[in-house]
């Protein structure tokens, strides 16, 4: 089949969707499909922007990069200009592309799936799959960026309803996301086929018997031999760090426990500033590291922290869990029940699920793991079992193959 994947980010960019898109694209190419990726020259972070030419072939995948000015995310107007250039270039590319059997569109930037719909208007037999990573306008509404039910939100809802009427299949990350989208955009005249496929990490990148040397920063930052809680990834609007900071304040006199944040996003600097204001020397905030170094970072940690704001349930799904599980890191999840992380903890016993504001509960779980080596080791083994059974690329690719067979009628 001829298959196109649309997403603003693609490797070598560091964003999770860049690597997920590449993982799926390369898998499909290996199966003999003719795979094209439409993506951007720009990057997710200031430090990791793709600099390659307009079109190249990578690992059997044709990668078409749309020019954007790469203005970054320091202001809304800069982001909008980058989005506008990517929208325009993608619409033109999809119009000129020869007929595709299937177009898989992600949700970065919002509503870019309309480029797939435009392709289908002229190539009627094309099937459209929406691979939903984030929900718009729900995400910016709940983050306070858009006015709830304001003009912009209503326009996006209108476009979503038109989009969902034309989809052939919807892929979501968890049941909460399905419930949210279907409550607002379910087509009235037909059933929209839906699959739940959680995100993943490549099994080859995390061999079960691999030995990783700890990241050089572990020693440099004074974390060698410490019980280190690591948060690795985006520190954006959808995450809560107040509960963790309160727990760190209670534990600040315990010289054996540290909190390490590696990433970027709107909440990175405020979190670092608040930790400094409180005098929390047990909290370290560091910028992104290259993806190739993330196993080394996790190899020097003891457990992982994942957070999700209550009002983000169903709107977004944390993507950092899968690498944590692969590296045998028990997960301390602070957020609402019902998301993919909470489901994994309940199913596999690979950590603890704690509600936002339950500072005492978070502190108790950290102390338990720090003081009880047997419980820590049991949680580590459960984490790896969860990865091997449900959150690796082989499992996810097989589920995508089933979706493509269903959509294409093969």
Secondary structure as the mmCIF struct_conf table of DSSP 4:
data_model
#
loop_
_struct_conf.conf_type_id
_struct_conf.id
_struct_conf.beg_label_comp_id
_struct_conf.beg_label_asym_id
_struct_conf.beg_label_seq_id
_struct_conf.end_label_comp_id
_struct_conf.end_label_asym_id
_struct_conf.end_label_seq_id
STRN STRN1 UNK A 2 UNK A 6
BEND BEND1 UNK A 8 UNK A 8
TURN_TY1_P TURN_TY1_P1 UNK A 11 UNK A 12
BEND BEND2 UNK A 13 UNK A 13
BEND BEND3 UNK A 15 UNK A 15
HELX_RH_AL_P HELX_RH_AL_P1 UNK A 16 UNK A 30
TURN_TY1_P TURN_TY1_P2 UNK A 31 UNK A 32
STRN STRN2 UNK A 34 UNK A 40
BEND BEND4 UNK A 41 UNK A 42
BEND BEND5 UNK A 44 UNK A 45
TURN_TY1_P TURN_TY1_P3 UNK A 46 UNK A 47
BEND BEND6 UNK A 54 UNK A 54
STRN STRN3 UNK A 55 UNK A 58
TURN_TY1_P TURN_TY1_P4 UNK A 59 UNK A 60
STRN STRN4 UNK A 61 UNK A 66
HELX_LH_PP_P HELX_LH_PP_P1 UNK A 67 UNK A 67
BEND BEND7 UNK A 73 UNK A 75
HELX_RH_AL_P HELX_RH_AL_P2 UNK A 76 UNK A 96
BEND BEND8 UNK A 97 UNK A 97
HELX_LH_PP_P HELX_LH_PP_P2 UNK A 98 UNK A 100
BEND BEND9 UNK A 101 UNK A 101
STRN STRN5 UNK A 102 UNK A 105
BEND BEND10 UNK A 108 UNK A 109
TURN_TY1_P TURN_TY1_P5 UNK A 110 UNK A 113
HELX_RH_AL_P HELX_RH_AL_P3 UNK A 114 UNK A 122
BEND BEND11 UNK A 123 UNK A 123
TURN_TY1_P TURN_TY1_P6 UNK A 124 UNK A 125
STRN STRN6 UNK A 127 UNK A 131
BEND BEND12 UNK A 133 UNK A 133
STRN STRN7 UNK A 134 UNK A 134
TURN_TY1_P TURN_TY1_P7 UNK A 136 UNK A 137
HELX_RH_AL_P HELX_RH_AL_P4 UNK A 138 UNK A 142
TURN_TY1_P TURN_TY1_P8 UNK A 143 UNK A 144
BEND BEND13 UNK A 145 UNK A 146
TURN_TY1_P TURN_TY1_P9 UNK A 148 UNK A 149
HELX_RH_AL_P HELX_RH_AL_P5 UNK A 151 UNK A 166
BEND BEND14 UNK A 168 UNK A 168
STRN STRN8 UNK A 169 UNK A 172
BEND BEND15 UNK A 173 UNK A 174
HELX_RH_AL_P HELX_RH_AL_P6 UNK A 175 UNK A 185
BEND BEND16 UNK A 188 UNK A 190
HELX_LH_PP_P HELX_LH_PP_P3 UNK A 191 UNK A 193
STRN STRN9 UNK A 194 UNK A 196
STRN STRN10 UNK A 201 UNK A 201
HELX_RH_3T_P HELX_RH_3T_P1 UNK A 203 UNK A 206
TURN_TY1_P TURN_TY1_P10 UNK A 208 UNK A 209
HELX_LH_PP_P HELX_LH_PP_P4 UNK A 213 UNK A 215
HELX_RH_AL_P HELX_RH_AL_P7 UNK A 216 UNK A 220
TURN_TY1_P TURN_TY1_P11 UNK A 221 UNK A 222
TURN_TY1_P TURN_TY1_P12 UNK A 224 UNK A 225
BEND BEND17 UNK A 226 UNK A 226
STRN STRN11 UNK A 227 UNK A 234
TURN_TY1_P TURN_TY1_P13 UNK A 237 UNK A 238
HELX_RH_AL_P HELX_RH_AL_P8 UNK A 242 UNK A 250
TURN_TY1_P TURN_TY1_P14 UNK A 251 UNK A 253
TURN_TY1_P TURN_TY1_P15 UNK A 255 UNK A 256
STRN STRN12 UNK A 257 UNK A 264
BEND BEND18 UNK A 265 UNK A 265
HELX_RH_AL_P HELX_RH_AL_P9 UNK A 266 UNK A 277
TURN_TY1_P TURN_TY1_P16 UNK A 278 UNK A 279
TURN_TY1_P TURN_TY1_P17 UNK A 281 UNK A 282
STRN STRN13 UNK A 283 UNK A 286
HELX_RH_3T_P HELX_RH_3T_P2 UNK A 291 UNK A 293
HELX_RH_AL_P HELX_RH_AL_P10 UNK A 294 UNK A 299
TURN_TY1_P TURN_TY1_P18 UNK A 300 UNK A 300
BEND BEND19 UNK A 302 UNK A 302
STRN STRN14 UNK A 303 UNK A 307
HELX_RH_3T_P HELX_RH_3T_P3 UNK A 310 UNK A 312
STRN STRN15 UNK A 313 UNK A 313
TURN_TY1_P TURN_TY1_P19 UNK A 314 UNK A 315
STRN STRN16 UNK A 316 UNK A 316
BEND BEND20 UNK A 320 UNK A 320
HELX_RH_AL_P HELX_RH_AL_P11 UNK A 321 UNK A 326
TURN_TY1_P TURN_TY1_P20 UNK A 327 UNK A 328
HELX_LH_PP_P HELX_LH_PP_P5 UNK A 329 UNK A 329
STRN STRN17 UNK A 330 UNK A 334
BEND BEND21 UNK A 335 UNK A 335
TURN_TY1_P TURN_TY1_P21 UNK A 337 UNK A 338
BEND BEND22 UNK A 339 UNK A 339
HELX_RH_AL_P HELX_RH_AL_P12 UNK A 340 UNK A 348
STRN STRN18 UNK A 351 UNK A 354
TURN_TY1_P TURN_TY1_P22 UNK A 356 UNK A 357
HELX_RH_AL_P HELX_RH_AL_P13 UNK A 359 UNK A 371
HELX_RH_AL_P HELX_RH_AL_P14 UNK A 373 UNK A 390
BEND BEND23 UNK A 391 UNK A 391
STRN STRN19 UNK A 392 UNK A 392
HELX_RH_AL_P HELX_RH_AL_P15 UNK A 393 UNK A 408
TURN_TY1_P TURN_TY1_P23 UNK A 409 UNK A 409
#
